Amino acid sequence: MLQAFHMANQLTSGKYQYTEDQLLSLAMNKVYYAPGHGALYDVNSDWSLRKLPNGTYEDMVTTEAMGAELESLFSLSE
């Protein structure tokens, strides 16, 4: 979505700047999970870790999730 709103913002002379800024903030401050050194595979709607039935938390990061985040961030330099 960040990549899409960045492109839309460029094509409309800044009409989507606020949304792009909000999505960039999410990518930098919520999506990246520092303890796991990556992007979490699955989170709750408030960005908290999902609690598993055994009482532990789902804190798995994936290369797929990280790749999607990096692709959107790299698109901002275009």
Residue pairs with C-beta under 8 A, 6 or more apart in sequence:
1 23
1 72
2 20
2 23
2 24
2 27
2 72
2 73
2 75
2 76
3 71
3 72
3 75
3 76
5 16
5 19
5 20
5 23
6 20
6 72
6 75
6 76
7 75
8 15
8 16
9 15
9 16
9 17
9 19
9 20
23 72
24 76
27 69
27 72
27 73
30 47
31 39
31 40
31 65
31 69
32 38
32 39
32 69
33 39
33 40
33 59
33 61
35 59
36 59
36 60
36 61
37 61
38 61
38 62
38 63
38 65
38 66
39 61
39 62
39 65
39 66
39 68
39 69
40 49
40 58
40 59
40 60
40 61
40 65
41 58
41 60
41 61
41 62
41 64
41 65
42 50
42 58
42 60
43 49
43 50
44 50
49 57
49 58
49 59
50 57
50 58
51 57
51 58
52 58
